[in-house]
């Protein structure tokens, strides 16, 4: 199993959730719910890796936590909470 960072967010423009895998160029998915977009991105990752293997492309080594640590600059804590919404 390829373990990588997944970035998922709600897109007002698309009126749904979008997920991307920064380590795998062009690997993205769309879903109407958080659960749907995560299911779809897992399929997209699998297909991306299969295509890369067949085409002889190099599959990048996952950088996940080290990359995240470099971005946030320190300790990483996982919080399983829904994002807060501000109404203005």
OpenMM code with the backbone's topology and positions (N, CA, C; nanometers):
from openmm import Vec3, app, unit

residues = "UNK UNK UNK UNK UNK UNK UNK UNK UNK UNK UNK UNK UNK UNK UNK UNK UNK UNK UNK UNK UNK UNK UNK UNK UNK UNK UNK UNK UNK UNK UNK UNK UNK UNK UNK UNK UNK UNK UNK UNK UNK UNK UNK UNK UNK UNK UNK UNK UNK UNK UNK UNK UNK UNK UNK UNK UNK UNK UNK UNK UNK UNK UNK UNK UNK UNK UNK UNK UNK UNK UNK UNK UNK UNK UNK UNK UNK UNK UNK UNK UNK UNK UNK UNK UNK UNK UNK UNK".split()
positions = [
    Vec3(0.0837, -0.1180, 0.0000),
    Vec3(0.0000, 0.0000, 0.0000),
    Vec3(0.0881, 0.1241, 0.0000),
    Vec3(0.0542, 0.2182, -0.0862),
    Vec3(0.1271, 0.3441, -0.0977),
    Vec3(0.0660, 0.4429, 0.0005),
    Vec3(0.1464, 0.4893, 0.0939),
    Vec3(0.0972, 0.5837, 0.1947),
    Vec3(0.1455, 0.7230, 0.1590),
    Vec3(0.0517, 0.8143, 0.1462),
    Vec3(0.0865, 0.9492, 0.1042),
    Vec3(-0.0090, 1.0494, 0.1682),
    Vec3(0.0265, 1.1739, 0.1575),
    Vec3(-0.0585, 1.2808, 0.2082),
    Vec3(-0.1714, 1.3057, 0.1088),
    Vec3(-0.2912, 1.3260, 0.1622),
    Vec3(-0.4076, 1.3591, 0.0807),
    Vec3(-0.4608, 1.4921, 0.1307),
    Vec3(-0.4806, 1.5841, 0.0388),
    Vec3(-0.5384, 1.7135, 0.0736),
    Vec3(-0.6817, 1.7146, 0.0227),
    Vec3(-0.7782, 1.7306, 0.1136),
    Vec3(-0.9190, 1.7330, 0.0757),
    Vec3(-0.9811, 1.8629, 0.1249),
    Vec3(-1.0677, 1.9209, 0.0418),
    Vec3(-1.1303, 2.0477, 0.0783),
    Vec3(-1.2623, 2.0634, 0.0038),
    Vec3(-1.3471, 2.1509, 0.0557),
    Vec3(-1.4737, 2.1805, -0.0111),
    Vec3(-1.4509, 2.2930, -0.1110),
    Vec3(-1.5008, 2.2756, -0.2311),
    Vec3(-1.4877, 2.3757, -0.3369),
    Vec3(-1.6241, 2.4391, -0.3625),
    Vec3(-1.6360, 2.5664, -0.3305),
    Vec3(-1.7602, 2.6394, -0.3589),
    Vec3(-1.7864, 2.6393, -0.5095),
    Vec3(-1.6813, 2.6601, -0.5872),
    Vec3(-1.6929, 2.6665, -0.7331),
    Vec3(-1.7496, 2.5369, -0.7910),
    Vec3(-1.7008, 2.4232, -0.7399),
    Vec3(-1.7449, 2.2928, -0.7897),
    Vec3(-1.8658, 2.2383, -0.7145),
    Vec3(-1.9010, 2.3041, -0.6041),
    Vec3(-2.0118, 2.2612, -0.5186),
    Vec3(-1.9958, 2.1170, -0.4730),
    Vec3(-1.8757, 2.0854, -0.4292),
    Vec3(-1.8462, 1.9520, -0.3791),
    Vec3(-1.7053, 1.9461, -0.3239),
    Vec3(-1.6651, 1.8282, -0.2831),
    Vec3(-1.5339, 1.8081, -0.2227),
    Vec3(-1.4323, 1.7651, -0.3279),
    Vec3(-1.3126, 1.8165, -0.3147),
    Vec3(-1.2021, 1.7842, -0.4039),
    Vec3(-1.0888, 1.7274, -0.3182),
    Vec3(-1.0228, 1.6252, -0.3681),
    Vec3(-0.9058, 1.5694, -0.3002),
    Vec3(-0.7915, 1.5615, -0.4009),
    Vec3(-0.6718, 1.5946, -0.3540),
    Vec3(-0.5527, 1.5833, -0.4379),
    Vec3(-0.4431, 1.5127, -0.3600),
    Vec3(-0.3509, 1.4546, -0.4349),
    Vec3(-0.2329, 1.3914, -0.3765),
    Vec3(-0.1126, 1.4678, -0.4313),
    Vec3(-0.0576, 1.5611, -0.3521),
    Vec3(0.0515, 1.6446, -0.4024),
    Vec3(0.1718, 1.5661, -0.4559),
    Vec3(0.1957, 1.4486, -0.4007),
    Vec3(0.3116, 1.3689, -0.4421),
    Vec3(0.2923, 1.3000, -0.5776),
    Vec3(0.1667, 1.2876, -0.6217),
    Vec3(0.1364, 1.2188, -0.7474),
    Vec3(0.0736, 1.3192, -0.8435),
    Vec3(0.1538, 1.3735, -0.9318),
    Vec3(0.1100, 1.4800, -1.0228),
    Vec3(-0.0183, 1.4429, -1.0961),
    Vec3(-0.1193, 1.5288, -1.0826),
    Vec3(-0.2449, 1.5094, -1.1533),
    Vec3(-0.3421, 1.4148, -1.0867),
    Vec3(-0.3065, 1.3591, -0.9728),
    Vec3(-0.3940, 1.2642, -0.9039),
    Vec3(-0.4938, 1.3421, -0.8186),
    Vec3(-0.6209, 1.3363, -0.8587),
    Vec3(-0.7242, 1.4104, -0.7865),
    Vec3(-0.8576, 1.3383, -0.7996),
    Vec3(-0.9545, 1.3814, -0.7184),
    Vec3(-1.0884, 1.3245, -0.7263),
    Vec3(-1.1905, 1.4259, -0.6800),
    Vec3(-1.3175, 1.3935, -0.7035),
    Vec3(-1.4290, 1.4788, -0.6659),
    Vec3(-1.5352, 1.3927, -0.6005),
    Vec3(-1.6070, 1.4493, -0.5030),
    Vec3(-1.7189, 1.3791, -0.4414),
    Vec3(-1.8166, 1.4770, -0.3805),
    Vec3(-1.9402, 1.4339, -0.3666),
    Vec3(-2.0425, 1.5192, -0.3070),
    Vec3(-2.0344, 1.5241, -0.1551),
    Vec3(-1.9653, 1.4266, -0.0947),
    Vec3(-1.9474, 1.4223, 0.0506),
    Vec3(-1.8003, 1.3963, 0.0819),
    Vec3(-1.7629, 1.4179, 0.2078),
    Vec3(-1.6251, 1.3896, 0.2501),
    Vec3(-1.5931, 1.2421, 0.2298),
    Vec3(-1.6873, 1.1561, 0.2661),
    Vec3(-1.6655, 1.0119, 0.2538),
    Vec3(-1.6476, 0.9719, 0.1077),
    Vec3(-1.7302, 1.0309, 0.0202),
    Vec3(-1.7226, 0.9965, -0.1220),
    Vec3(-1.5897, 1.0389, -0.1826),
    Vec3(-1.5437, 1.1595, -0.1504),
    Vec3(-1.4182, 1.2068, -0.2103),
    Vec3(-1.2996, 1.1234, -0.1610),
    Vec3(-1.3024, 1.0787, -0.0352),
    Vec3(-1.1926, 0.9956, 0.0147),
    Vec3(-1.1932, 0.8578, -0.0505),
    Vec3(-1.3107, 0.8026, -0.0724),
    Vec3(-1.3202, 0.6741, -0.1424),
    Vec3(-1.2678, 0.6883, -0.2857),
    Vec3(-1.3083, 0.7962, -0.3520),
    Vec3(-1.2655, 0.8194, -0.4896),
    Vec3(-1.1153, 0.8432, -0.5007),
    Vec3(-1.0557, 0.9153, -0.4040),
    Vec3(-0.9115, 0.9425, -0.4132),
    Vec3(-0.8319, 0.8144, -0.3930),
    Vec3(-0.8833, 0.7217, -0.3122),
    Vec3(-0.8126, 0.5947, -0.2946),
    Vec3(-0.8105, 0.5172, -0.4269),
    Vec3(-0.9206, 0.5212, -0.5000),
    Vec3(-0.9262, 0.4578, -0.6326),
    Vec3(-0.8319, 0.5294, -0.7287),
    Vec3(-0.8322, 0.6631, -0.7242),
    Vec3(-0.7442, 0.7414, -0.8131),
    Vec3(-0.5970, 0.7110, -0.7867),
    Vec3(-0.5599, 0.6958, -0.6602),
    Vec3(-0.4207, 0.6625, -0.6257),
    Vec3(-0.3828, 0.5271, -0.6854),
    Vec3(-0.4700, 0.4294, -0.6672),
    Vec3(-0.4433, 0.2951, -0.7201),
    Vec3(-0.4265, 0.2980, -0.8719),
    Vec3(-0.5161, 0.3686, -0.9404),
    Vec3(-0.5080, 0.3776, -1.0859),
    Vec3(-0.3844, 0.4548, -1.1313),
    Vec3(-0.3492, 0.5607, -1.0582),
    Vec3(-0.2307, 0.6398, -1.0910),
    Vec3(-0.1065, 0.5518, -1.0823),
    Vec3(-0.0963, 0.4748, -0.9752),
    Vec3(0.0209, 0.3877, -0.9554),
    Vec3(0.0275, 0.2787, -1.0621),
    Vec3(-0.0881, 0.2209, -1.0987),
    Vec3(-0.0909, 0.1187, -1.2034),
    Vec3(-0.0454, 0.1768, -1.3372),
    Vec3(-0.0975, 0.2936, -1.3713),
    Vec3(-0.0609, 0.3577, -1.4985),
    Vec3(0.0877, 0.3919, -1.5013),
    Vec3(0.1382, 0.4464, -1.3920),
    Vec3(0.2803, 0.4822, -1.3851),
    Vec3(0.3675, 0.3583, -1.4025),
    Vec3(0.3290, 0.2487, -1.3380),
    Vec3(0.4046, 0.1242, -1.3506),
    Vec3(0.4063, 0.0720, -1.4933),
    Vec3(0.2905, 0.0744, -1.5605),
    Vec3(0.2808, 0.0259, -1.6985),
    Vec3(0.3605, 0.1127, -1.7947),
    Vec3(0.3657, 0.2428, -1.7663),
    Vec3(0.4365, 0.3364, -1.8544),
    Vec3(0.5840, 0.3500, -1.8194),
    Vec3(0.6266, 0.2819, -1.7133),
    Vec3(0.7660, 0.2874, -1.6727),
    Vec3(0.8058, 0.4184, -1.6058),
    Vec3(0.7059, 0.4939, -1.5592),
    Vec3(0.7372, 0.6194, -1.4894),
    Vec3(0.7836, 0.5903, -1.3481),
    Vec3(0.8662, 0.6771, -1.2975),
    Vec3(0.9145, 0.6640, -1.1604),
    Vec3(0.8019, 0.6977, -1.0634),
    Vec3(0.7857, 0.6119, -0.9646),
    Vec3(0.6864, 0.6364, -0.8602),
    Vec3(0.7591, 0.7021, -0.7438),
    Vec3(0.7183, 0.8243, -0.7086),
    Vec3(0.7898, 0.8961, -0.6024),
    Vec3(0.7745, 0.8280, -0.4669),
    Vec3(0.8772, 0.8413, -0.3868),
    Vec3(0.8712, 0.7902, -0.2506),
    Vec3(0.7799, 0.8813, -0.1687),
    Vec3(0.6895, 0.8238, -0.0903),
    Vec3(0.6028, 0.9074, -0.0080),
    Vec3(0.6849, 0.9908, 0.0902),
    Vec3(0.6472, 1.1160, 0.1043),
    Vec3(0.7188, 1.2022, 0.1982),
    Vec3(0.6300, 1.2483, 0.3135),
    Vec3(0.4993, 1.2227, 0.3059),
    Vec3(0.3994, 1.2507, 0.4075),
    Vec3(0.4401, 1.3323, 0.5276),
    Vec3(0.4686, 1.2654, 0.6409),
    Vec3(0.4968, 1.3357, 0.7659),
    Vec3(0.6194, 1.4262, 0.7598),
    Vec3(0.7304, 1.3840, 0.6986),
    Vec3(0.8431, 1.4769, 0.6918),
    Vec3(0.8079, 1.6062, 0.6176),
    Vec3(0.7301, 1.5944, 0.5098),
    Vec3(0.6882, 1.7132, 0.4369),
    Vec3(0.5977, 1.7996, 0.5240),
    Vec3(0.5039, 1.7366, 0.5922),
    Vec3(0.4135, 1.8106, 0.6802),
    Vec3(0.4904, 1.8787, 0.7921),
    Vec3(0.5872, 1.8097, 0.8486),
    Vec3(0.6684, 1.8703, 0.9545),
    Vec3(0.7441, 1.9924, 0.9025),
    Vec3(0.7948, 1.9828, 0.7807),
    Vec3(0.8674, 2.0951, 0.7218),
    Vec3(0.7747, 2.2143, 0.6999),
    Vec3(0.6502, 2.1860, 0.6635),
    Vec3(0.5549, 2.2937, 0.6385),
    Vec3(0.5104, 2.3598, 0.7683),
    Vec3(0.4735, 2.2790, 0.8681),
    Vec3(0.4217, 2.3355, 0.9927),
    Vec3(0.5319, 2.3664, 1.0926),
    Vec3(0.6516, 2.3139, 1.0675),
    Vec3(0.7661, 2.3474, 1.1507),
    Vec3(0.7622, 2.2936, 1.2924),
    Vec3(0.7376, 2.1661, 1.3078),
    Vec3(0.7434, 2.1117, 1.4429),
    Vec3(0.6600, 1.9872, 1.4597),
    Vec3(0.6085, 1.9740, 1.5820),
    Vec3(0.5317, 1.8552, 1.6168),
    Vec3(0.3993, 1.8517, 1.5416),
    Vec3(0.3571, 1.7295, 1.5127),
    Vec3(0.2311, 1.7095, 1.4429),
    Vec3(0.1385, 1.6354, 1.5371),
    Vec3(0.0196, 1.6882, 1.5534),
    Vec3(-0.0837, 1.6210, 1.6315),
    Vec3(-0.2027, 1.5994, 1.5399),
    Vec3(-0.2612, 1.4810, 1.5477),
    Vec3(-0.3769, 1.4509, 1.4654),
    Vec3(-0.5016, 1.4811, 1.5461),
    Vec3(-0.5888, 1.5610, 1.4893),
    Vec3(-0.7150, 1.5962, 1.5535),
    Vec3(-0.8281, 1.5497, 1.4639),
    Vec3(-0.9144, 1.4668, 1.5172),
    Vec3(-1.0281, 1.4170, 1.4401),
    Vec3(-1.1501, 1.5015, 1.4733),
    Vec3(-1.1540, 1.6186, 1.4163),
    Vec3(-1.2663, 1.7086, 1.4399),
    Vec3(-1.3085, 1.7720, 1.3096),
    Vec3(-1.4335, 1.8060, 1.3012),
    Vec3(-1.4828, 1.8756, 1.1829),
    Vec3(-1.4338, 2.0193, 1.1859),
    Vec3(-1.4071, 2.0771, 1.0685),
    Vec3(-1.3618, 2.2158, 1.0640),
    Vec3(-1.4713, 2.3091, 1.1153),
    Vec3(-1.4288, 2.4188, 1.1739),
    Vec3(-1.5211, 2.5203, 1.2235),
    Vec3(-1.5636, 2.6086, 1.1079),
    Vec3(-1.6865, 2.6540, 1.1099),
    Vec3(-1.7375, 2.7418, 1.0058),
    Vec3(-1.7704, 2.8755, 1.0687),
    Vec3(-1.7195, 2.9813, 1.0080),
    Vec3(-1.7482, 3.1164, 1.0567),
    Vec3(-1.8536, 3.1792, 0.9676),
    Vec3(-1.9550, 3.2341, 1.0274),
    Vec3(-2.0596, 3.3018, 0.9530),
    Vec3(-2.0422, 3.4514, 0.9767),
    Vec3(-2.0303, 3.5254, 0.8676),
    Vec3(-2.0084, 3.6695, 0.8783),
    Vec3(-2.1313, 3.7431, 0.8343),
] * unit.nanometer
topology = app.Topology()
chain = topology.addChain("A")
for resn in residues:
    res = topology.addResidue(resn, chain)
    for name in ("N", "CA", "C"):
        topology.addAtom(name, app.Element.getBySymbol(name[0]), res)
